[in-house]
């Protein structure tokens, strides 16, 4: 049976090690002290990284939406989908295209707006 005291000690050691690694990352000038300027710059860098990740995710969503519209359009013109089925799904497909175009338009509009800032 494992010793609970050893397990707790290992957890504490691991937490301290992770904290030291995080503090080393924030200590830009490597003097051992983390100044308020270093904290501020670390926060700014984190915000920039998060904005970049968000932008990448939005870009991927727009590309997926555009690709889905193109692929569904191509699929509808193949002989795999019979004409009566296309007629039956016409209203649903209209909503699909409007929703996908909205995603693409929102991405392009926000990108243009942010570019002007």
C-alpha positions in Angstrom: 0.0 0.0 0.0 1.3 3.4 -1.0 2.3 5.8 1.8 -0.1 8.8 1.7 2.5 11.1 3.1 4.9 10.3 0.3 2.2 10.9 -2.3 1.3 14.2 -0.7 5.0 15.2 -0.7 5.3 14.3 -4.4 2.3 16.4 -5.2 3.7 19.4 -3.3 7.1 19.0 -4.9 5.5 18.9 -8.4 3.4 22.0 -7.6 6.4 23.9 -6.4 8.4 22.8 -9.5 5.5 24.0 -11.8 5.4 27.3 -10.0 9.1 27.8 -10.4 8.9 27.0 -14.1 6.1 29.6 -14.4 8.0 32.2 -12.4 11.1 31.6 -14.6 9.1 32.2 -17.7 7.9 35.6 -16.3 11.4 36.6 -15.0 12.6 38.3 -18.2 15.9 39.7 -17.0 16.7 36.5 -15.0 17.6 38.3 -11.8 15.4 36.1 -9.7 12.9 38.7 -8.9 9.7 39.3 -10.8 9.0 43.0 -11.1 5.6 44.6 -11.8 6.9 45.5 -15.3 7.7 41.9 -16.0 4.2 40.9 -14.7 2.6 43.5 -16.9 4.6 42.5 -20.0 3.7 38.8 -19.3 0.0 39.7 -19.1 0.3 41.7 -22.4 2.0 38.8 -24.1 -0.7 36.4 -22.9 -3.5 38.7 -24.1 -1.8 38.9 -27.5 -1.4 35.1 -27.7 -5.1 34.6 -26.7 -6.2 37.1 -29.4 -4.1 35.3 -32.0 -5.6 31.9 -31.0 -9.1 33.4 -31.2 -8.4 34.9 -34.6 -7.1 31.5 -35.8 -10.2 29.7 -34.6 -12.5 32.2 -36.3 -10.5 31.9 -39.5 -10.9 28.1 -39.4 -14.6 28.4 -38.8 -15.0 30.8 -41.8 -13.0 28.4 -44.0 -15.0 25.4 -42.9 -18.3 27.3 -43.5 -17.1 28.3 -47.0 -15.9 24.8 -47.8 -19.2 23.3 -46.6 -21.2 25.6 -48.9 -19.0 24.6 -51.9 -19.0 20.9 -51.2 -22.8 20.8 -50.6 -23.3 22.7 -53.8 -21.1 20.2 -55.7 -22.9 17.3 -54.1 -26.3 18.6 -55.1 -25.3 18.5 -58.7 -24.1 15.0 -58.7 -26.3 12.1 -59.7 -25.9 10.7 -56.1 -28.7 13.1 -54.9 -32.0 12.6 -56.7 -34.0 15.7 -57.8 -37.0 14.9 -55.6 -34.8 14.8 -52.6 -33.3 18.2 -53.5 -36.8 19.7 -53.9 -37.8 18.3 -50.5 -34.8 19.8 -48.8 -34.9 23.1 -50.6 -36.1 25.1 -47.6 -33.6 23.5 -45.3 -30.8 24.1 -47.7 -31.7 27.7 -48.1 -31.4 28.2 -44.3 -28.1 26.3 -44.4 -26.6 28.6 -47.0 -27.8 31.7 -45.2 -26.3 30.5 -41.9 -22.9 29.6 -43.5 -22.8 32.8 -45.5 -23.5 34.7 -42.2 -20.5 33.1 -40.5 -18.2 34.0 -43.5 -19.6 37.5 -43.7 -19.2 38.1 -39.9 -15.6 36.9 -40.1 -14.8 39.2 -43.1 -16.6 42.1 -41.6 -14.9 41.9 -38.2 -11.5 41.3 -39.8 -11.9 44.5 -41.9 -13.1 46.4 -38.9 -10.2 45.3 -36.7 -7.8 46.1 -39.6 -8.9 49.7 -39.4 -8.3 50.0 -35.7 
